[in-house]
Amino acid sequence: MRIYKFGGASVKDAEGVKNVASVLKATGYDNTLVVISAMGKTTNAMEIVIKNYFENKAELQSSIHDIIKYHNEILLDLFSNEQHQVFAAVKALFDELNLFFKSNKSPDYNYVYDQTIGFGELISTTIVSHYLNEIGIKNSWVDVREFIKTDNYYRRSNVNWEQTQENILAGFDTSKLNITQGFLGSDANNFTTTLGREGSDYTAAIFAYCLNANSVTIWKDVPGVLNADPRYFENAQLLHQISYREAIELAFYGASVIHPKTLQPLQRKEIPLYVKSFLNPKADGTCVSKGKTIEPQIPCFIVKKNQILISLSSLDFSYIVEENISEIFGLLHLYKMKVDVIQNSAISFSVCIENIYNNLEKLLQHLKAKFNVTCYENVSLYTVRHYNEEAIDELEKDKTVLLKQLTQETVQIVTK
């Protein structure tokens, strides 16, 4: 059994969908599960729809129509017969989306987000599945929500592994090509949940673990895992081999090529992960498996934009001790802040966070009751694995360094 995952960039238009078919023909597709993300920037567009639902109802239908138009153009490029059943199937999904907005009574943003954001994946897989069947690559469309079960921590749900394993072993036909959605699951009440942004890689790993797959391949628009994101760094180089441990470290620090949770289930069963280019499917790409830590041994650069740095000190210049730190982390947990860096001294404590749930103001109000608080918004967090002095000097050039932390293998620098 092989698991393939195609991201949004690989199916952003009709040519991309046709290229997915070419990759399957070139590599074979027997006993294969294909996990597919939403097309292009659909998830971003769906987030605008959700924002309009809560804040600007007058623009809601217009923002939905933009997504309908985008997908219809892809459909018309792929299917010459407008009576093809795929048109009705896609329309039914958009009708379901509209019906939810009309009937929903919940004011919970996170719940509404999860019930609606995944229509991008449902639509993309519907289109790809119909197209592959049309050109003779026979496959079955599978609703991932029937298999992956989670809790109801909306927008970042946790997998119920026991139930998921049971569902997949009992109801999944591995003898044919299956097409399913990344990113999605469902809770005990069958409400849709999501695994976190970019969670389609994690979906592939969940199925690989439960099916004891031979391998997982993530198809991307880059040659494999690079030592830096070419959008932000020049002269990025291909990494040929990475150990599971090293890949988990890179993902934890924010390397966008692999979802942070993807590696853990693969490592437990030693299932190799390949990252390859859908533009050059026969190239080797990068292999993540047991073996060398990293090959070649060069610095790896990661940047996270739009971070928040909060620096705290005690009101009376007393020490920041265990009790204070425990309270601070209790508040970070309460307001669902993702922590990327911490640093403390005798009378100060700094933390770099992501404000995913827009709870920053509530957090700051709570902290100001007990601490002196300085908050820097829109900062950048740079992480370098296997750093050298040249790499640090290059990062710090022409930047204001707000925080810097070094360990034996890793340096993290927060800049404004």
N, C-alpha and C positions, 0 to 999 in steps of 0.2 A: 504494500500500500504506500502510495506517495501522496503528499499534500503539497499543493501549489497555492500560493497566494499572489493575487494581482491587485496592486493598489490603484488609487484613483487616477494617477497619471497614465497608467497603462490602458485605461478604458475611457479616456477623456473625450474621445470622438469616435466616429465610425471606423476610421483607419486603425485606431487603437484596438477596437473590438476585433477587427479582421486580423490584426497582428497577434492577438491572444490565440486565435485559431491557428495561425502559422506556428506559434510556439508549441502548441499541443501536437500539431502534425510533425514538427521537427523532433520532439523529445518523446513522443508516444503518450498515450493517455489511458491505457488499461489500468484498472485498479487505482484510479486517481480521484482525489477530491480537490476541487478548485474552490478556493475562498476568494471572494471578490468584494472590493470596497465600493463606495459610491463613486459615480463618474466625476472625474475632474474635481472641481471645487464645489460640488453639490452640498457637502456637509456644511461648508461656510455659508452657502446660500440658504440652507435650511435653518441655520442659526439666526439669520436675518428674519426669516419667516416667524420663528418663535419669538424673537424680540418684538416684531410688529404685533403679534397676537397679544402680548402683554402691554405694549406701550403705544402702539400706533395702529389701531384696528383699520383705519382708512387705507393703509398701505398693505394690509394682509393679502388680499386677493391679487394685487399687482405683483407682490414678491413671489407668490405661488405660481402665478402665470409665467414669470421669468424662468422658473425651473421646468414647467411644462413645455415651454417653447424650446428650451435647450435640449430636452430629451426627445421631443418630436423631431427636431432636425436630425438627430442621430438615427432615429427610427426610419425616417424617410431616406436617409443615405444607405441604410442597411437592407431595407425591404422595399422592393419595387411595387408590391401589391398592397395598397392601403387597406384592403379588406383582411389582411393577415391577422390572425387572432392575437398577435402580440400587441397590436394597437388597443384592442379592447382590454387586454390584461393590464397594460400600463394605465389606461384611463380608470380602470376599477381601483387601482391603488391610489391614484390622486383623488378619486371620489371618497375613498376611505379616509384619507387625510383631511379633506374638507369636512366630512361628517364628524370627525373627532373634534375639530375646532368648534363646530356648531353645538355639539352636545356636551362637551367637557364642562364639569362644574368645579374641578379642583383648581385652587389658586397656587398650588405648589409648582414653582418653576421647574424644579428638577424632575418631578414626575412628568410634567407636560413635555419637557425636553426629550425624555427617553421614549415617550409614546410616539413622538413625531420624527425625531432626527433620523431614525433608521429607515424611513421610507426611501432614502437615497440608495441604501444597499438593496432593499427589496426590489426597487425598480431596475437598478443596474443588473442584478442577477437575472431578473426576468428577461431583459433584453438580450443579454449574452446567451442565456440558455436557449431561447427561441432561435437566435441566429445560428448557433452551433448545430442545432437540430436541422435547421433549414439547409445547411451546407453538407449535411451527412455525418456530422460528429454527434452521434446519439448520446444523450445525457438526460439525467433527471434533475429537476429543480427541487431543492430541499429547503424547507423553512428551518433555519438554525435554532429558532426559538423553541422548537419542539424537542431539542436535544440538550442544549446548554442551559442548565438551570442555575439561578443565582439567588442571592438575597435581594432585598429591595433598597439597597444603598444606591439610589438612582444617580446616574452619570459616572459612577466608578464602582460597579457592583462586584461582589466577590463570588467566585464560582462555588457551587455546591458540587464538589468533585464526585461524591458517592452517587448522587442522583444522576449527574451528567454521564458518568461511566455506565451506569445501568441503562439509561436511555439509549446511548450510542450502541452498546453491545446488543441490545434487544431489537432495535428498530432500524439500524443503518445497513444498507445493502452495499457491501464493498466490492461487489463483482462488476460494477459498471462505473462510468464517469458520472460524478455528482457535482452539481454547482450549488454553492450555498453562500450565505452572507457572512462577512466579517463583522466584528464590533458588537453584535447583538446577542442577547439571551432573554430569558423570561424568569419571573419570580414564581413563588408558590401559587399566586393568584392568576398566573398567566399574563400579567402585565409585562410589556416589553421593558427590558433593562439594557444598559450599555456597559461596556467593559473599560471605558475611558477612551479619550481621543487616540487615534492611531491603533485601536485595539484589534484590528483585523489580523495582525501578526499573532497576537495572543490566541485568537480563535483557531488559527492553523495549528498552534502548538497544543491546544486543548484536544483537538481531534487526533493529532499525532500520538499524544500520550494514551488516549483511550483506545485507539485502534492499533497500538504498537506499530506505527508506521516505520518504514525503512528510512525515510528522510522527509524534511520540509524544505521547500524552495520558495524564497521570496523573490519575486520578479520586480525589478525596479528600473528606473531610467538612468541608473549609474552602473558602472562595471562591477560593482560589489561594495563591500564596506571600505570606505576611504578613511584616511587618517584625519580628515577634516571635511567639513561641509563646504563644497566649492562655491556656494552662494556667499560665504563670509570669509573664506581663506583662499589664498592663491596657492597653486602648485600642490593640490591635494594628490596623495598617492594611494594606490590600491593596496589593501592588506590581503595577502593570500590566505593566511591561516590565523585564526584566533581561538584561544581556548574558551571553554564555556565561562570560566571564572572571569577572564578578561572581558569577554563580551557583556557579562552581567555588570561588571564595573562600568564599562562605557555606557551601557544603556541606563544605569542608575544615574549617572552624571548628566544624561540628557542627549546622548548620541541618537539622532532621530531615525537612523536607519533600522534600528531594531527596538520594538516595544519592550519596556523594562521587564514585564512579567513573562515574556515569551520564552526566555532561556531556561527558567527553572524546571518546568515539566519536561523539557527536552533533555536537560542534563540528568534528571533522575533515571531516565531510561536510555541514556547515551544515544539519542537520536540525532544524527548530524543535521545541521542547518546550513543551507546554501543560500547565498545572496548573489543573484545573477542579473544580468541585463536582458530585458525583454527585446532589446534591439539587436542583441548578439547572443542568442540562446545557447550556442555551442561553446562559448568562452567559459573558462573555468570559474570565474568570479571568486567569491570568498567562501571558505569552509569554516564553520564554527563547530568544533568538536573537541574531543580529548587530544592532547598533544602540546605542541609548542605554545607558549603564552601568546606570542604575537610574531608574525613574520611578514615583512621585515620589522626589525626592532627600531622603531622611530617614534618620535613624539606624536601623540594623538590629541587633536584640539576639538573642544566642544564649546559652544556658546549657547546660552539661554538669554533671550531678550525679554524685556518688559517684566523684570523681576522687582521685588520690593526688599529693601534692606532696612531693618528696624534695629536701632541701637538703644539699649536700655541701661540706665544706671539707677542706683538706689537714691531715694529722695534725701536721705540723711548721710550719704557717703559710707554707709555700712557695707559689709561684704555681700556679694551675690553668692549665696550658698545653696545647698541642695534643696532646701524648702522653697526658695525663690524660683530655682530652675524648674522644679516640679510644677509649681503654679503656672509658670510661663508656658510649659509644654501642655498643661491641661487646657489653657486658653487656645493655644494653637490647634489642639485637637477639637475643642468645642466649635471653633469657627472654621474647621475643615481647611486649614492652611497646609500646603505641601512644603515641607522644609527641605532646602537644598544645601545650606551651609549653616553651621553654628560656630561661634567663637566666644570665649568668655575669659575675663581676667578677674582680678580680685573684686572690683567694684563696677564692672560693666559686663553686658551680655549682648551679643549681636546675632541676628538671624536673618538669612536671606530666604524669602518665601515666594510662593506663587499664589496669587489671590483668585483661585479658580472659581470660588463660589461667591465672589463679590462681597465678602464680609469684612473688608479691611477697616472700615470706619468703626464698626462695632468692636473689633479687636482693639483698635487704638484707644477708644474710649475706656475700655476695661483696663488696659495697661496703664493709662495715664493716672488712674486712681492710686497706683502704688509705685510708679517709677517715673523718672525723667525719660521722656521718649523723643527720639529723633527718627524721622521716617524719610527715606529716600525712595521715590517711586521711579519707574522706568529705568532702572539700572540694568547693566548687563553682567552676567555671571560667566566667566571664562574658566574652563577646567582643562588642564593639560595632564594627560597620563604619560609617564616615562619622559618627563620634562628634562630640559637642559637649560643652562643660563641664556643661551641664544634665544630659545623659545620664549622665555619669560620676558626678556628685554624687548622682543618684537611685540608682544602683547601689550606691554605697558606704555609703549611709545605713543605720545600725544593723547594720553588718557589720564583722567583723575582717578587714582586708586583709592577706593573707600575701605577695602578689606582685602587682606592677603593671608593665605594659609597654606603651609607646605607640610606634606608628609613625605615618606621615603619615595613613593611612586607618583604622587599626585600633588599638583599645585592648583589652588582655586583663587581667583582674583575677581573682586567685584569692582566695576568701574562705572563712572558716569560720563 
